[in-house]
Structures are given as structure tokens and as C-alpha cells.
Amino acid sequence: MTYIKRISDIELQRKLNSSGAVLIRGAKACGKTESAKQLAASILNVDRDEQVPAFMETSPQRLLHGKTPRLIESLATHELRVYAQANDAKVYYYRDSSNLEVDAIVQKYNGDWMAFEIKLGTGQIDEAAANLHKLVSVLDDKRTSPPKSLNIITGTGVSYTRVDGINVISLASLGV
């Protein structure tokens, strides 16, 4: 498949040249990852590379080794998969016909499930919480049970439970 250049590629290249690291945010399935792959000199797929768990245990700084700019993808999803596997569960992505999306659904084999939104910083917590509340509001209680918990994983900050019951979980508390 041929890559179609995007207007944002120029801005992404400019920012990579000036800082070396860029967070790309936007709607899912709009081409963010594909654009990043075009400009990346190396790619680390955290949830697919078999060496990642060993590096995380012994020397996480080695994950940054590689030609720059380096695309690092799915760190939080990787951590969720590790915890899910240890608890007889699987991780899924949720998107419905109205384009409501949730970053991760962790479901145990007995049907119990939890929903997760993954955000880089604390400034997106309210938006993520609203999205999780929207998910719960559209559930058909005849077809599925309510989630055991609603959660937001952030790249920074502290872990706590909001007044609405949503858990805010810092990546640091996951051992990352």
C-alpha cells in the first residue's frame, strides 16, 4: 500500500528536528501511527517485541537504544496485557457504530470486565472520564453486565480514585 503524505507530516518533522520526541494525539484510525512510521528511523512495538519484558526488568533504558527518531508504541497496553495474562484475562479495543472508542477493555474468562482510557498527561483526565461514563450509558444491561471498574491510565501524576468512582492510575504505579 502506498503512503499518502499528510499536511501534518511537515509539522511532525519540524518538531522531531527541534526536540527529538513528539506526542502525536488525535482520533483513532486517522493515520497517526502510519505518519510516525514514515518518519521514524526505528520502531519499538512494546506489546509485540519479546525482549521488552526482560529489558523492563533489568535495564529499561535499553528500550530507548536505536536510531532516532524512534517510534515507541503501546507501553500502557503492554502493561495491561501483562497484568491481564496473569489474571486469566484478555485485552480488547472497543469501538462501536457511533464511533465511541475506549482504549482498552480487560475481560476475564468469567465475563467480568474493566474499561481503560490511556492518556499521556493529567490534563486529559476529565475528557477520558466523560468517555468512560458515555460507554456505561450506552450499555445494554440485558446483554452485558456493568464493568467492575472504570480506569484512566496516565503517563504522569499520582494514582487516586475520583469522586465519580473512576480510578486514575499513574504508569509509575504499574512499575513503568
C-alpha positions as CSV (number, residue, x, y, z in Angstrom):
1,M,0.0,0.0,0.0
2,T,1.3,3.4,-0.9
3,Y,1.6,6.0,1.8
4,I,-0.3,9.2,1.2
5,K,1.5,12.2,2.6
6,R,-0.4,14.3,5.1
7,I,-0.1,18.0,5.8
8,S,0.8,17.2,9.4
9,D,3.9,15.3,8.2
10,I,5.8,18.6,7.7
11,E,4.9,19.8,11.3
12,L,5.8,16.4,12.7
13,Q,9.2,16.5,11.0
14,R,9.8,20.1,12.2
15,K,9.0,19.1,15.8
16,L,11.1,16.0,15.7
17,N,14.1,18.0,14.4
18,S,13.7,20.5,17.3
19,S,13.0,18.3,20.2
20,G,13.7,14.7,19.4
21,A,10.4,13.5,20.9
22,V,6.8,14.2,19.9
23,L,3.5,13.0,21.3
24,I,1.0,12.5,18.4
25,R,-2.6,12.9,19.6
26,G,-5.8,12.7,17.6
27,A,-8.7,10.5,16.7
28,K,-8.1,6.8,16.4
29,A,-7.6,5.3,12.9
30,C,-6.8,8.6,11.3
31,G,-3.2,7.7,10.3
32,K,-1.1,9.0,13.3
33,T,0.9,5.8,13.6
34,E,1.4,5.4,9.9
35,S,2.7,9.0,9.7
36,A,5.1,8.3,12.6
37,K,6.3,5.2,10.9
38,Q,7.2,7.2,7.8
39,L,9.5,9.5,9.8
40,A,10.8,7.0,12.4
41,A,14.3,5.6,11.9
42,S,13.5,2.8,14.3
43,I,10.3,1.3,15.8
44,L,9.8,-0.5,19.1
45,N,6.4,-2.2,19.4
46,V,6.3,-2.7,23.1
47,D,3.4,-5.1,23.1
48,R,4.9,-7.3,20.4
49,D,8.6,-7.4,21.0
50,E,9.6,-10.5,23.0
51,Q,12.7,-8.8,24.5
52,V,10.7,-5.9,26.1
53,P,9.7,-7.7,29.4
54,A,13.4,-8.7,30.0
55,F,14.5,-5.1,29.4
56,M,11.8,-3.7,31.6
57,E,13.0,-5.9,34.5
58,T,16.8,-5.3,34.0
59,S,17.6,-2.1,32.1
60,P,14.6,-0.2,30.8
61,Q,16.9,2.5,29.3
62,R,17.9,-0.1,26.7
63,L,14.4,0.3,25.2
64,L,15.5,3.8,24.0
65,H,18.5,2.4,22.1
66,G,18.1,2.6,18.4
67,K,18.2,5.0,15.5
68,T,16.4,8.2,16.2
69,P,13.7,9.4,15.8
70,R,12.4,6.2,17.5
71,L,8.7,5.3,17.5
72,I,7.7,3.7,20.8
73,E,4.2,2.3,20.7
74,S,1.8,0.8,23.2
75,L,3.6,0.9,26.5
76,A,0.5,1.1,28.6
77,T,-1.3,-1.5,26.5
78,H,1.7,-3.8,27.0
79,E,1.5,-3.4,30.8
80,L,-2.3,-4.1,30.7
81,R,-1.6,-7.3,28.7
82,V,1.0,-8.5,31.2
83,Y,-1.5,-8.0,34.1
84,A,-4.4,-9.4,32.1
85,Q,-2.5,-12.6,31.3
86,A,-1.5,-13.1,34.9
87,N,-5.2,-12.8,35.9
88,D,-6.7,-15.1,33.2
89,A,-8.0,-12.1,31.1
90,K,-7.6,-10.6,27.7
91,V,-7.2,-7.1,26.4
92,Y,-9.5,-5.7,23.7
93,Y,-10.1,-2.4,22.0
94,Y,-13.6,-1.0,21.9
95,R,-15.3,0.9,19.1
96,D,-19.0,0.9,18.4
97,S,-21.1,2.0,15.4
98,S,-21.4,5.6,16.8
99,N,-17.6,5.8,16.9
100,L,-17.4,5.7,20.6
101,E,-14.0,4.4,21.4
102,V,-12.3,3.1,24.6
103,D,-8.6,2.4,24.6
104,A,-8.8,-1.0,26.4
105,I,-11.3,-3.4,27.7
106,V,-9.8,-6.1,30.0
107,Q,-12.1,-9.1,30.3
108,K,-11.7,-12.2,32.4
109,Y,-12.9,-15.5,31.2
110,N,-15.9,-15.4,33.6
111,G,-17.2,-12.3,31.8
112,D,-16.1,-9.7,34.4
113,W,-14.6,-6.7,32.7
114,M,-13.0,-3.3,33.2
115,A,-12.6,-0.3,30.9
116,F,-9.4,1.8,30.5
117,E,-8.7,5.1,28.8
118,I,-5.0,5.8,28.3
119,K,-3.8,9.4,28.4
120,L,-0.4,10.8,28.4
121,G,-1.0,13.6,30.9
122,T,-3.3,14.7,33.7
123,G,-4.8,17.4,31.5
124,Q,-7.0,14.8,29.7
125,I,-8.5,13.1,32.7
126,D,-11.9,14.8,32.6
127,E,-12.2,14.0,28.9
128,A,-11.3,10.4,29.5
129,A,-13.8,10.1,32.4
130,A,-16.6,11.6,30.2
131,N,-15.8,8.9,27.6
132,L,-15.9,6.1,30.2
133,H,-19.3,7.4,31.5
134,K,-20.6,7.5,27.9
135,L,-19.6,3.9,27.5
136,V,-21.5,2.9,30.6
137,S,-24.6,4.9,29.5
138,V,-24.8,3.0,26.1
139,L,-24.5,-0.5,27.6
140,D,-27.4,-2.8,27.1
141,D,-27.8,-4.3,30.5
142,K,-29.7,-7.3,29.1
143,R,-26.6,-8.3,27.1
144,T,-23.7,-7.3,29.3
145,S,-23.0,-6.7,33.0
146,P,-21.7,-3.4,34.1
147,P,-17.9,-3.0,34.4
148,K,-16.2,-4.0,37.6
149,S,-14.2,-0.7,37.3
150,L,-13.6,2.3,35.1
151,N,-10.0,3.4,34.9
152,I,-7.7,6.1,33.4
153,I,-4.0,5.3,32.9
154,T,-1.9,8.4,32.8
155,G,1.8,8.9,31.9
156,T,2.3,11.3,34.8
157,G,0.9,12.2,38.2
158,V,-0.3,10.2,41.1
159,S,-2.9,7.3,41.4
160,Y,-6.2,8.0,43.1
161,T,-9.9,7.4,42.8
162,R,-12.1,10.3,41.6
163,V,-15.3,11.3,43.4
164,D,-17.2,9.6,40.5
165,G,-15.5,6.3,41.3
166,I,-13.1,6.2,38.3
167,N,-9.6,5.1,39.2
168,V,-6.8,7.3,37.8
169,I,-3.7,5.1,37.6
170,S,-0.2,6.5,37.0
171,L,2.1,4.4,34.8
172,A,4.6,4.6,37.7
173,S,2.3,2.5,39.9
174,L,2.3,-0.2,37.2
175,G,6.1,-0.4,37.6
176,V,6.9,1.5,34.4
